[in-house]
Amino acid sequence: MRRYDHIDLRVRSLPEVRRFYESLLPALGFDHETEIEGWLQYEARSPDGVAEFFGIKESANHVANECRFAFWVDEPGDVDRLATLVAEAGGQNIEGPAYEEPNYYAVFFEDPSGNRLEICNRTGKGNEFPS
């Protein structure tokens, strides 16, 4: 079952964030760029053709807030690899990677427009939701 359909993110300037998201989104599995005028959009396709997507649109009046998008990865090493990619692509205010809890490994950062993002991995017992 899919948990979401898409993320529709606003930024101050598409040119300001383009390099960052062109590096990050394919590395997270959003590997198909879709050409839509005025948007930067990447899809993660599935065998049935349905795609989750991450769309980015310019909004000159955009002001980043305290909301955060967290991306799951399969291994702690993926967090490390992507943290390096984030830094090289122009990520800002990078914190980590580090264990926030014994089984929660993450890197926190902002895109060039100030939007807050995270890449995380949960391993082992203790990461279940309470019943």
Long-range contacts (C-beta under 8 A, 24 or more apart in sequence): 2-50, 2-52, 4-52, 5-52, 5-53, 6-52, 6-53, 6-54, 6-55, 7-53, 7-54, 7-55, 7-69, 8-55, 8-57, 9-54, 9-55, 9-56, 9-57, 9-69, 9-115, 10-56, 10-57, 10-58, 10-59, 10-62, 11-56, 11-57, 11-58, 11-59, 11-62, 11-111, 11-112, 11-113, 11-115, 12-58, 12-59, 12-60, 12-62, 12-113, 12-114, 13-58, 13-60, 13-113, 14-40, 14-56, 14-57, 14-58, 16-112, 16-113, 17-56, 17-111, 17-112, 17-113, 19-89, 19-90, 20-89, 20-90, 20-91, 20-111, 20-112, 21-54, 21-56, 21-111, 23-85, 23-88, 23-89, 24-82, 24-85, 24-86, 24-89, 25-54, 27-81, 27-82, 27-85, 28-71, 28-73, 28-82, 28-119, 30-54, 62-113, 63-114, 64-110, 64-113, 64-114, 64-115, 64-116, 66-116, 67-115, 67-116, 68-108, 68-116, 68-117, 68-118, 69-115, 69-116, 69-117, 69-118, 70-106, 70-117, 70-118, 70-119, 70-120, 71-117, 71-118, 71-119, 71-120, 72-120, 72-121, 72-122, 73-119, 73-120, 73-121, 74-121, 75-121, 76-105, 76-121, 76-123, 78-119, 78-121, 79-105, 79-106, 79-107, 79-119, 79-120, 79-121, 82-107, 82-119, 83-107, 83-109, 83-119, 86-119, 91-117, 101-126, 102-126, 103-127
